Amino acid sequence: TSIVDPHFVGSDAPMSQNEFNWFGNGTNLGNKATKYGQPSQFPAVVGSVAIAYNNPDVASLDFADAGLCRIFSGQVTNWNQLTASDFNTPPPAQLPLSSRPLVLVYRGDGSGTTFSLANHLSTVCTSLPSGKFFQTDQSFATVAAQFTLPTNAVAASGNPGVVSAISNTGGA
């Protein structure tokens, strides 16, 4: 019997088809599938997804799925376009909110967090205009490919980059 050193990696997203193909392709670096066998995946790591914002007009917000669907699909481009149905009960008392451009900040690099958000959006956003839908992927560009994002949308790298962009952008 030979001893095989186990190789582990943690992620909150499954391997993409490209990653799986790279691992199993006999011509790539090290021919990993031949050496180790096909990869096995099982859920072991889960990251939280939080919707952060920077709007000094409100102290706290509790977005409903409908609101998240409208924001991430680019239907809402100004804070004053949000309605009571975009929030869980109770909505902010100060509706309509003041006019302020809503700046969508998202992970520009692929991430498990984006995958988790996309999985949620693709599940709950079932009544979007023109039959459009969110795709579940690690890349936000792929997730929202069917939608036109606001021209002021900001792609940031890594969770710290997203936090920094939101903190430094009024209306984010």
ABEGO torsion letter per residue (X at the ends): XBBBBBBBBBBABBBBAAAAAAAABAABBGGAAAAAEBBBBBBABBBBBBBBBBBAABABBBBBAAAAAAAAAGABABAAABBAAABBOBBBAAOBBBBBBBBBBBBABBBAAAAAAAAAAAAABABBBGGBBBBBBABAAAAAAABBBBAABBBBBEAAAAAAAAAABBGX
